[in-house]
C-alpha cells in the first residue's frame, strides 16, 4: 500500500530522518535538555520510562524515575547528539542511547 498517496495525497511526501532516543535517570534531564538545545534541536518529547534490564528492574518512584527523551533530527544532528551523550554521560550514568531510521511528513518542522 502506498501510504503517501493514500492518506495525504501527492502534495506531501515521506522524507528520511533520524529518531534519537535517550533513556536516562530523571536527575540529568535538565542537563540533557541543555545539550539538545546546544545542538539546535527544534523539539523533543519526554515521557516516564519503566522496565527491566540486564541487572535491575526499574519501576518504583523511590529509586528515582527514568525518562525517555525522543527527538527527530537530520543524520548530521543525530551524530552530534549521540557523540555528545556518549562523551558526557555514558560512562558516568545509566543511559540507553539509540538511533532509528524513520520516515516523516513535514520534515521542515524537524531538523
DSSP file (Angstrom, degrees, kcal/mol; ACC not computed):
  #  RESIDUE AA STRUCTURE BP1 BP2  ACC     N-H-->O    O-->H-N    N-H-->O    O-->H-N    TCO  KAPPA ALPHA  PHI   PSI    X-CA   Y-CA   Z-CA
    1    1 A X              0   0    0      0, 0.0     2,-1.2     0, 0.0     3,-0.1   0.000 360.0 360.0 360.0 135.0    0.0    0.0    0.0
    2    2 A X     >  -     0   0    0      1,-0.2     4,-2.4     2,-0.1     3,-0.3  -0.741 360.0-176.4 -90.2  94.2    1.3    3.4   -0.9
    3    3 A X  H  >>S+     0   0    0     -2,-1.2     4,-2.2     1,-0.2     5,-0.6   0.856  77.6  62.6 -60.1 -36.6    0.8    5.4    2.3
    4    4 A X  H  >5S+     0   0    0      1,-0.2     4,-1.0     2,-0.2     5,-0.3   0.921 114.2  30.7 -57.5 -47.7    2.0    8.6    0.7
    5    5 A X  H  >5S+     0   0    0     -3,-0.3     4,-0.5     3,-0.2    -1,-0.2   0.810 117.2  57.4 -83.1 -30.2   -0.8    8.7   -1.8
    6    6 A X  H  <5S+     0   0    0     -4,-2.4    -2,-0.2     1,-0.1    -3,-0.2   0.926 119.6  21.8 -67.5 -46.0   -3.5    7.0    0.2
    7    7 A X  H  <5S+     0   0    0     -4,-2.2    -3,-0.1    -5,-0.2    -2,-0.1   0.842 135.2  19.5 -97.6 -36.2   -3.5    9.4    3.2
    8    8 A X  H ><<S-     0   0    0     -4,-1.0     3,-0.5    -5,-0.6     4,-0.3   0.411  92.4-129.4-121.5   2.7   -2.1   12.7    2.3
    9    9 A X  T 3<  -     0   0    0     -4,-0.5     3,-0.5    -5,-0.3    -1,-0.3  -0.233  47.1 -55.2  77.2-170.7   -2.3   13.0   -1.5
   10   10 A X  T 3  S+     0   0    0      1,-0.2    -1,-0.2    -5,-0.1    -5,-0.1   0.497 119.9  75.0 -89.1  -3.9    0.5   13.9   -3.8
   11   11 A X  S <  S+     0   0    0     -3,-0.5     2,-0.4    -6,-0.1    -1,-0.2   0.725  96.0  48.1 -83.0 -21.3    1.4   17.3   -2.2
   12   12 A X        -     0   0    0     -3,-0.5     2,-0.3    -4,-0.3    -4,-0.1  -0.905  69.1-170.9-118.6 148.0    3.1   15.8    0.9
   13   13 A X        -     0   0    0     -2,-0.4    93,-0.4    91,-0.1     2,-0.3  -0.963  28.5-104.5-137.2 155.7    5.8   13.1    0.8
   14   14 A X        -     0   0    0     -2,-0.3     2,-0.3    91,-0.1    91,-0.2  -0.574  39.7-169.7 -74.2 137.9    7.6   10.9    3.3
   15   15 A X  E     -A  104   0A   0     89,-2.4    89,-2.8    -2,-0.3     2,-0.2  -0.931  24.7-101.3-130.2 155.5   11.2   12.0    4.0
   16   16 A X  E     +A  103   0A   0     -2,-0.3     2,-0.3    87,-0.2    87,-0.2  -0.482  48.2 151.3 -77.3 142.0   14.1   10.4    5.8
   17   17 A X  E     -A  102   0A   0     85,-2.1    85,-2.4    -2,-0.2     2,-0.4  -0.929  39.2-110.6-153.8 175.8   15.0   11.5    9.3
   18   18 A X  E     -AB 101  73A   0     55,-3.0    55,-2.8    -2,-0.3     2,-0.7  -0.951  14.9-150.7-116.6 136.7   16.6   10.0   12.4
   19   19 A X  E     -AB 100  72A   0     81,-2.8    81,-2.3    -2,-0.4     2,-0.5  -0.932  14.9-162.6-104.3 111.3   14.8    9.3   15.7
   20   20 A X  E     -AB  99  71A   0     51,-2.6    51,-1.9    -2,-0.7     2,-0.5  -0.846   6.0-167.7 -96.4 127.5   17.2    9.7   18.6
   21   21 A X  E     -AB  98  70A   0     77,-3.1    77,-2.4    -2,-0.5     2,-0.5  -0.964   6.3-174.3-120.0 130.3   16.0    8.1   21.8
   22   22 A X  E     -AB  97  69A   0     47,-2.8    47,-3.2    -2,-0.5     2,-0.5  -0.989   4.1-170.9-124.6 123.1   17.7    8.6   25.2
   23   23 A X  E     +AB  96  68A   0     73,-3.1    73,-2.7    -2,-0.5     2,-0.3  -0.973  29.8 139.7-114.4 122.3   16.6    6.7   28.3
   24   24 A X  E     -AB  95  67A   0     43,-2.0    43,-3.3    -2,-0.5    71,-0.2  -0.922  55.8 -70.3-153.1 171.0   18.2    8.1   31.4
   25   25 A X  E >   - B   0  66A   0     69,-0.7     3,-1.8    -2,-0.3    41,-0.2  -0.470  42.2-125.7 -68.3 139.7   17.7    9.0   35.1
   26   26 A X  G >  S+     0   0    0     39,-3.1     3,-1.7     1,-0.3     4,-0.4   0.708 102.3  78.8 -62.4 -18.4   15.5   12.0   35.6
   27   27 A X  G 3  S+     0   0    0     38,-0.3    -1,-0.3     1,-0.3     3,-0.2   0.768  98.9  40.9 -61.6 -25.1   18.2   13.6   37.7
   28   28 A X  G <> S+     0   0    0     -3,-1.8     4,-2.3     1,-0.1    -1,-0.3   0.230  82.4 109.5-107.3  14.7   20.1   14.5   34.5
   29   29 A X  H <> S+     0   0    0     -3,-1.7     4,-2.5     1,-0.2     5,-0.2   0.930  79.2  47.1 -55.3 -50.9   17.0   15.6   32.5
   30   30 A X  H  > S+     0   0    0     -4,-0.4     4,-2.4     1,-0.2    -1,-0.2   0.867 111.0  52.2 -63.8 -36.2   17.8   19.3   32.5
   31   31 A X  H  > S+     0   0    0      2,-0.2     4,-2.1     1,-0.2    -1,-0.2   0.915 110.7  47.8 -64.5 -42.0   21.4   18.7   31.5
   32   32 A X  H  X S+     0   0    0     -4,-2.3     4,-2.6     2,-0.2    -2,-0.2   0.918 110.5  51.7 -65.0 -42.7   20.3   16.6   28.6
   33   33 A X  H  X S+     0   0    0     -4,-2.5     4,-2.5     1,-0.2    -2,-0.2   0.924 109.3  50.3 -59.6 -44.7   17.8   19.3   27.5
   34   34 A X  H  X S+     0   0    0     -4,-2.4     4,-1.8     1,-0.2    -1,-0.2   0.899 110.8  50.0 -59.7 -40.6   20.5   21.9   27.6
   35   35 A X  H  X S+     0   0    0     -4,-2.1     4,-0.8     2,-0.2    -2,-0.2   0.904 109.3  50.6 -66.0 -41.1   22.7   19.7   25.5
   36   36 A X  H ><>S+     0   0    0     -4,-2.6     5,-1.9     1,-0.2     3,-0.8   0.919 111.4  48.6 -62.4 -42.6   19.9   19.1   22.9
   37   37 A X  H ><5S+     0   0    0     -4,-2.5     3,-1.8     1,-0.2    -1,-0.2   0.840 102.3  63.5 -65.2 -32.2   19.4   22.9   22.7
   38   38 A X  H 3<5S+     0   0    0     -4,-1.8    -1,-0.2     1,-0.3    -2,-0.2   0.739 105.3  45.5 -66.9 -21.5   23.1   23.4   22.3
   39   39 A X  T <<5S-     0   0    0     -3,-0.8    -1,-0.3    -4,-0.8    -2,-0.2   0.177 121.8-109.2-104.6  16.2   23.0   21.5   19.0
   40   40 A X  T < 5 +     0   0    0     -3,-1.8     2,-0.3     1,-0.2    -3,-0.2   0.842  48.3 178.5  64.6  39.7   19.8   23.4   17.9
   41   41 A X      < -     0   0    0     -5,-1.9    -1,-0.2     1,-0.1     3,-0.1  -0.577  22.7-147.4 -68.3 133.7   17.2   20.7   18.3
   42   42 A X        -     0   0    0     -2,-0.3     2,-0.3    30,-0.3    -1,-0.1   0.780  67.4 -21.0 -77.0 -27.1   13.8   22.2   17.4
   43   43 A X        -     0   0    0     29,-0.2     2,-0.3    -7,-0.1    29,-0.3  -0.987  54.3-168.1-171.5 168.1   11.9   20.0   19.7
   44   44 A X        -     0   0    0     -2,-0.3     2,-0.4    27,-0.1    27,-0.2  -0.972  18.9-128.3-159.4 164.6   11.7   16.8   21.8
   45   45 A X  E     -C   70   0A   0     25,-2.4    25,-2.5    -2,-0.3     2,-0.5  -0.980  17.9-163.4-122.5 135.3    9.3   14.6   23.7
   46   46 A X  E     +C   69   0A   0     -2,-0.4     2,-0.3    23,-0.2    23,-0.2  -0.981  15.4 165.3-121.7 128.7    9.9   13.5   27.3
   47   47 A X  E     -C   68   0A   0     21,-2.2    21,-3.1    -2,-0.5     2,-0.2  -0.919  41.9 -95.8-132.9 161.1    8.0   10.6   28.9
   48   48 A X  E     -C   67   0A   0     -2,-0.3     2,-0.4    19,-0.2    19,-0.3  -0.535  39.8-152.6 -73.5 144.1    8.5    8.5   32.0
   49   49 A X  E     +C   66   0A   0     17,-2.7    17,-0.8    -2,-0.2     2,-0.3  -0.976  17.6 173.2-124.6 134.0   10.2    5.2   31.3
   50   50 A X        +     0   0    0     -2,-0.4     2,-0.3    15,-0.1     9,-0.2  -0.954  23.2 104.4-131.4 153.4    9.8    1.9   33.3
   51   51 A X  E     -D   58   0B   0      7,-1.9     7,-3.0    -2,-0.3     2,-0.4  -0.995  56.6 -79.2 167.9-164.5   11.2   -1.5   32.6
   52   52 A X  E     -D   57   0B   0     -2,-0.3     5,-0.2     5,-0.2     2,-0.1  -0.994  35.3-178.9-134.5 136.8   13.7   -4.2   33.3
   53   53 A X        -     0   0    0      3,-3.2    -2,-0.0    -2,-0.4     0, 0.0  -0.396  49.4 -72.4-118.5-163.1   17.3   -4.5   32.1
   54   54 A X  S    S+     0   0    0      1,-0.2     3,-0.1    -2,-0.1    -2,-0.0   0.862 127.3  18.9 -62.5 -37.8   20.2   -6.9   32.5
   55   55 A X  S    S+     0   0    0      1,-0.2     2,-0.3     0, 0.0    -1,-0.2   0.667 123.7  22.1-111.5 -20.4   20.8   -6.1   36.1
   56   56 A X        -     0   0    0      2,-0.0    -3,-3.2     0, 0.0     2,-0.5  -0.952  56.6-127.5-147.6 161.1   17.8   -4.4   37.6
   57   57 A X  E     -D   52   0B   0     -2,-0.3     2,-0.6    -5,-0.2    -5,-0.2  -0.967  26.6-165.8-105.7 129.6   14.1   -3.8   37.4
   58   58 A X  E     +D   51   0B   0     -7,-3.0    -7,-1.9    -2,-0.5     8,-0.1  -0.871  43.1 113.9-121.3  98.2   13.4   -0.1   37.5
   59   59 A X        +     0   0    0     -2,-0.6     2,-0.4    -9,-0.2    -1,-0.1   0.331  47.8  87.7-148.1  11.0    9.7    0.7   38.2
   60   60 A X    >   -     0   0    0      4,-0.2     3,-1.0    -3,-0.2     4,-0.2  -0.934  63.9-138.1-120.7 144.3    9.3    2.4   41.5
   61   61 A X  G >  S+     0   0    0     -2,-0.4     3,-1.6     1,-0.2     4,-0.1   0.739  95.2  71.2 -72.0 -23.3    9.5    6.1   42.2
   62   62 A X  G 3  S+     0   0    0      1,-0.3    -1,-0.2     2,-0.1     3,-0.1   0.779  97.3  52.7 -66.0 -22.9   11.5    5.9   45.4
   63   63 A X  G <  S-     0   0    0     -3,-1.0    -1,-0.3     1,-0.2    -2,-0.2   0.560 125.9 -97.4 -82.6  -8.1   14.6    4.9   43.4
   64   64 A X    <   -     0   0    0     -3,-1.6     2,-0.2    -4,-0.2    -1,-0.2  -0.006  44.1 -90.8  95.6 148.4   14.2    7.9   41.1
   65   65 A X        -     0   0    0     -4,-0.1   -39,-3.1    -3,-0.1     2,-0.3  -0.604  25.6-133.6 -97.1 154.0   12.5    7.7   37.8
   66   66 A X  E     -BC  25  49A   0    -17,-0.8   -17,-2.7   -41,-0.2     2,-0.3  -0.780  21.0-154.8 -97.2 150.3   13.8    7.1   34.4
   67   67 A X  E     -BC  24  48A   0    -43,-3.3   -43,-2.0    -2,-0.3     2,-0.5  -0.875   8.5-144.5-121.8 157.7   12.8    9.3   31.5
   68   68 A X  E     -BC  23  47A   0    -21,-3.1   -21,-2.2    -2,-0.3     2,-0.5  -0.989  16.0-169.4-122.3 120.4   12.7    8.7   27.7
   69   69 A X  E     -BC  22  46A   0    -47,-3.2   -47,-2.8    -2,-0.5     2,-0.4  -0.945   6.2-176.5-112.9 128.5   13.6   11.6   25.5
   70   70 A X  E     +BC  21  45A   0    -25,-2.5   -25,-2.4    -2,-0.5     2,-0.3  -0.969   5.2 174.3-126.8 141.2   13.0   11.4   21.8
   71   71 A X  E     -B   20   0A   0    -51,-1.9   -51,-2.6    -2,-0.4     2,-0.5  -0.997  25.1-137.2-144.8 142.6   13.8   13.9   19.0
   72   72 A X  E     +B   19   0A   0     -2,-0.3    39,-1.1   -29,-0.3     2,-0.3  -0.881  43.0 148.7 -99.8 123.6   13.5   13.8   15.2
   73   73 A X  E     -B   18   0A   0    -55,-2.8   -55,-3.0    -2,-0.5     2,-0.1  -0.871  47.4 -81.8-146.2 173.5   16.6   15.2   13.5
   74   74 A X     >  -     0   0    0     37,-0.5     4,-2.5    -2,-0.3     5,-0.2  -0.301  47.8-106.1 -72.2 165.7   18.8   15.1   10.5
   75   75 A X  H  > S+     0   0    0      2,-0.2     4,-2.3     1,-0.2     5,-0.2   0.908 120.9  52.0 -61.7 -41.9   21.5   12.4   10.3
   76   76 A X  H  > S+     0   0    0      1,-0.2     4,-1.8     2,-0.2    -1,-0.2   0.927 112.0  44.8 -60.3 -46.3   24.2   15.0   10.9
   77   77 A X  H  > S+     0   0    0      1,-0.2     4,-2.5     2,-0.2    -1,-0.2   0.874 109.8  56.0 -68.5 -36.2   22.5   16.3   14.0
   78   78 A X  H  X S+     0   0    0     -4,-2.5     4,-2.7     1,-0.2     5,-0.2   0.923 107.3  49.7 -59.7 -44.1   21.8   12.7   15.2
   79   79 A X  H  X S+     0   0    0     -4,-2.3     4,-2.3     1,-0.2    -1,-0.2   0.892 110.5  50.1 -62.4 -39.7   25.5   12.0   15.1
   80   80 A X  H  X S+     0   0    0     -4,-1.8     4,-2.3     2,-0.2    -2,-0.2   0.908 111.9  47.8 -64.9 -42.2   26.3   15.2   17.1
   81   81 A X  H  X S+     0   0    0     -4,-2.5     4,-2.9     2,-0.2     5,-0.3   0.939 112.3  48.3 -64.1 -47.5   23.7   14.3   19.7
   82   82 A X  H  X S+     0   0    0     -4,-2.7     4,-2.6     1,-0.2     5,-0.2   0.913 112.8  48.3 -61.2 -43.6   25.0   10.7   20.1
   83   83 A X  H  X S+     0   0    0     -4,-2.3     4,-2.5    -5,-0.2    -1,-0.2   0.914 113.0  48.3 -62.5 -43.1   28.6   11.8   20.3
   84   84 A X  H  X S+     0   0    0     -4,-2.3     4,-2.2     2,-0.2     5,-0.3   0.929 113.6  45.8 -63.9 -46.9   27.7   14.5   22.9
   85   85 A X  H  X>S+     0   0    0     -4,-2.9     4,-2.7     1,-0.2     5,-1.3   0.913 114.0  49.3 -63.0 -43.3   25.7   12.0   25.1
   86   86 A X  I  <>S+     0   0    0     -4,-2.6     5,-0.5    -5,-0.3     4,-0.3   0.924 113.6  46.0 -62.7 -44.8   28.4    9.3   24.8
   87   87 A X  I  <5S+     0   0    0     -4,-2.5    -1,-0.2    -5,-0.2    -2,-0.2   0.881 123.7  31.7 -66.1 -39.0   31.1   11.8   25.8
   88   88 A X  I  <5S+     0   0    0     -4,-2.2    -2,-0.2    -5,-0.2    -1,-0.2   0.792 132.9  11.1 -92.6 -29.2   29.3   13.3   28.7
   89   89 A X  I >X5S+     0   0    0     -4,-2.7     4,-2.9    -5,-0.3     3,-1.1   0.760  95.8  81.5-126.3 -32.9   27.1   10.6   30.2
   90   90 A X  I 34<S+     0   0    0     -5,-1.3     5,-0.2     1,-0.3    -4,-0.1   0.813 101.4  42.5 -59.6 -34.1   27.5    7.0   29.1
   91   91 A X  T 34<S+     0   0    0     -5,-0.5    -1,-0.3     1,-0.1    -2,-0.1   0.718 123.9  36.4 -81.5 -20.5   30.5    6.3   31.4
   92   92 A X  T <4 S+     0   0    0     -3,-1.1     2,-0.3     1,-0.1    -2,-0.2   0.704 116.2  39.3-106.1 -24.5   29.0    8.1   34.4
   93   93 A X  S  < S-     0   0    0     -4,-2.9     2,-0.7     2,-0.0    -1,-0.1  -0.895  84.3-101.5-130.2 154.2   25.3    7.4   34.3
   94   94 A X        +     0   0    0     -2,-0.3   -69,-0.7    -3,-0.1     2,-0.3  -0.672  61.5 155.5 -70.7 117.4   22.9    4.6   33.5
   95   95 A X  E     -A   24   0A   0     -2,-0.7     2,-0.5    -5,-0.2   -71,-0.2  -0.996  37.1-155.8-149.8 140.0   21.8    5.5   30.0
   96   96 A X  E     -A   23   0A   0    -73,-2.7   -73,-3.1    -2,-0.3     2,-0.4  -0.975  20.3-177.9-113.8 132.8   20.4    3.8   26.9
   97   97 A X  E     +A   22   0A   0     -2,-0.5     2,-0.3   -75,-0.2   -75,-0.2  -0.989   9.3 156.2-136.7 122.7   21.0    5.7   23.7
   98   98 A X  E     -A   21   0A   0    -77,-2.4   -77,-3.1    -2,-0.4     2,-0.4  -0.982  25.4-148.3-147.6 162.4   19.8    4.6   20.2
   99   99 A X  E     -A   20   0A   0     -2,-0.3     2,-0.4   -79,-0.2   -79,-0.2  -0.991  13.6-167.4-133.2 134.2   19.0    6.0   16.8
  100  100 A X  E     -A   19   0A   0    -81,-2.3   -81,-2.8    -2,-0.4     2,-0.4  -0.929  24.4-120.5-124.0 146.2   16.5    4.7   14.3
  101  101 A X  E     +A   18   0A   0     -2,-0.4     2,-0.3   -83,-0.2   -83,-0.2  -0.727  43.5 171.6 -79.3 130.4   15.8    5.5   10.7
  102  102 A X  E     -A   17   0A   0    -85,-2.4   -85,-2.1    -2,-0.4     2,-0.4  -0.903  31.4-132.4-135.2 164.3   12.3    6.9   10.3
  103  103 A X  E     -A   16   0A   0     -2,-0.3     2,-0.3   -87,-0.2   -87,-0.2  -0.982  31.8-178.7-117.6 132.3   10.2    8.4    7.6
  104  104 A X  E     -A   15   0A   0    -89,-2.8   -89,-2.4    -2,-0.4     3,-0.3  -0.911  25.2-130.8-131.7 155.5    8.3   11.6    8.4
  105  105 A X  S    S+     0   0    0     -2,-0.3   -91,-0.1     1,-0.2     4,-0.1  -0.740  91.4  24.8 -95.0 153.5    5.9   14.1    6.9
  106  106 A X    >   +     0   0    0    -93,-0.4     3,-2.2    -2,-0.3     4,-0.3   0.934  67.9 178.5  58.8  52.8    6.6   17.8    7.2
  107  107 A X  G >  S+     0   0    0     -3,-0.3     3,-2.1     1,-0.3    -1,-0.1   0.778  70.8  73.2 -55.5 -29.3   10.4   17.4    7.6
  108  108 A X  G 3  S+     0   0    0      1,-0.3    -1,-0.3     3,-0.1    -2,-0.1   0.718  87.8  62.7 -61.9 -19.8   10.8   21.2    7.8
  109  109 A X  G <  S+     0   0    0     -3,-2.2    -1,-0.3    -4,-0.1    -2,-0.2   0.630 108.8  44.8 -78.0 -13.2    9.2   21.1   11.3
  110  110 A X    <         0   0    0     -3,-2.1   -37,-0.2    -4,-0.3    -4,-0.0  -0.299 360.0 360.0-115.2-162.0   12.1   19.0   12.5
  111  111 A X              0   0    0    -39,-1.1   -37,-0.5    -2,-0.1   -38,-0.2   0.410 360.0 360.0-110.3 360.0   15.9   19.2   12.0
